[in-house]
Amino acid sequence: MTLCLGSVLVRFGHLIRLPISVADATVVGMAGDPVLYFNDVADRYDEAAPFFASFARETATALGIGRFAEVLDVGAGRGALAKEALTHGCTEVIAVDAAPRMMQLLARERTRIGTAVMDAQRLAFRDLAFDAVVSAFVIHIVPDPQQVMREMVRVVRSSGLVAVVVPGRADDLPDPWDDPIRPIVNDFRRHFADGHGRHAGGNYADEEALLLEAGLRDVQGVTVEVRLPVSNGEHYWQWLTSHGAGAFTQGLPGTARSEFRRRVTAAVDERPGFCIRRSAAVWCGRRHGR
Ligand SMILES: C[S@@+](CC[C@H](N)C(=O)[O-])C[C@H]1O[C@@H](n2cnc3c(N)ncnc32)[C@H](O)[C@@H]1O
């Protein structure tokens, strides 16, 4: 049985309380809250280059996601991984995100994906509701990653799959390619009190430890990579400022931001055929059970 609340579509039997209707939801949070940031960039998110869509394709294949019927995508954004789950044959896919605008845009696409505005730290689903619970590029930016992991494990069935995707390689080694933008980013880190500046609200969780501490078995991490051509420096800038890394540029003082933009775009323009190259770690485990 499904429940429709405006543009919200979720399986009624899965719910322990009614989520906020996607149409009615407003974003609340304090300055620096990543949800506010992602709500603001939602309309441009993954539009300049299909970065998260490409990672979702690699992730879905790495996980063999088509083996699972009912899938929950936590912090789904514009639904990159949820859409891959449908493409791979999952029959019931639900996407939740705390940023209402992300969910509004996904709901507007009228796919078969159920959508709801929801905090990953307090999922409104009953225990053991899904065959697989996945979350891409979220666990490293939430204030309480242990709580998110507990919630993901709570709503997955016995023997079900829990998976998180985070930037960087599963073996923690540096990427085996040169990134001419990285030294420029490093030059500008001094403008941030934490010397870091990326991933507004970021944490330093160890994903393998998170999965093990949550009691999952068969925990493993694999590295996936994407390579996306950009046409010029401005194209790269549009990509850079329309996802999490944009929090870095937003955090720079005005003159430093202009200088950063000038150096980044020039570095890309100097290299015809430039490609965005990035890696991510897909960490997964199974809940104990049959
Ligand atoms: C980098 S985006 C990733 C989106 C999507 N998973 C993808 O791969 O494209 C991070 C997403 O996590 C969401 N998010 C951050 N904190 C959250 C929370 N506490 N609960 C639910 N979603 C959250 C943001 O709104 C944003 O859409």
The ligand as a Tripos MOL2 file, in Angstrom:
@<TRIPOS>MOLECULE
LIG
   27    29     1     0     0
SMALL
NO_CHARGES

@<TRIPOS>ATOM
      1 C1         26.8970   15.5180   -1.3480 C.3       1 LIG1
      2 S1         25.1490   15.4130   -1.3160 S.3       1 LIG1
      3 C2         24.8910   13.7440   -1.8870 C.3       1 LIG1
      4 C3         23.5560   13.5500   -2.5140 C.3       1 LIG1
      5 C4         23.3420   12.2020   -3.1840 C.3       1 LIG1
      6 N1         23.4460   11.1130   -2.2480 N.3       1 LIG1
      7 C5         24.2600   12.0100   -4.3510 C.2       1 LIG1
      8 O1         25.0530   11.0520   -4.3470 O.co2     1 LIG1
      9 O2         24.2120   12.8160   -5.2790 O.co2     1 LIG1
     10 C6         24.7720   15.2920    0.4030 C.3       1 LIG1
     11 C7         23.2800   15.2240    0.6600 C.3       1 LIG1
     12 O3         23.0690   14.8770    2.0260 O.3       1 LIG1
     13 C8         21.9610   15.6150    2.4970 C.3       1 LIG1
     14 N2         22.0290   15.6570    3.9630 N.ar      1 LIG1
     15 C9         22.9470   16.2540    4.7350 C.ar      1 LIG1
     16 N3         22.6830   16.0570    6.0410 N.ar      1 LIG1
     17 C10        21.5650   15.3020    6.0900 C.ar      1 LIG1
     18 C11        20.7890   14.7580    7.1520 C.ar      1 LIG1
     19 N4         21.1140   14.9620    8.4360 N.pl3     1 LIG1
     20 N5         19.7060   14.0270    6.8380 N.ar      1 LIG1
     21 C12        19.3640   13.8000    5.5450 C.ar      1 LIG1
     22 N6         20.0490   14.3100    4.5030 N.ar      1 LIG1
     23 C13        21.1430   15.0510    4.7650 C.ar      1 LIG1
     24 C14        22.1040   16.9560    1.8200 C.3       1 LIG1
     25 O4         20.9070   17.6980    1.8340 O.3       1 LIG1
     26 C15        22.5450   16.5450    0.4260 C.3       1 LIG1
     27 O5         21.4590   16.3540   -0.4390 O.3       1 LIG1
@<TRIPOS>BOND
     1     1     2 1
     2     2     3 1
     3     2    10 1
     4     3     4 1
     5     4     5 1
     6     5     6 1
     7     5     7 1
     8     7     8 2
     9     7     9 1
    10    10    11 1
    11    11    12 1
    12    11    26 1
    13    12    13 1
    14    13    14 1
    15    13    24 1
    16    14    15 ar
    17    14    23 ar
    18    15    16 ar
    19    16    17 ar
    20    17    18 ar
    21    17    23 ar
    22    18    19 1
    23    18    20 ar
    24    20    21 ar
    25    21    22 ar
    26    22    23 ar
    27    24    25 1
    28    24    26 1
    29    26    27 1
@<TRIPOS>SUBSTRUCTURE
     1 LIG1         1 GROUP 0 **** ****
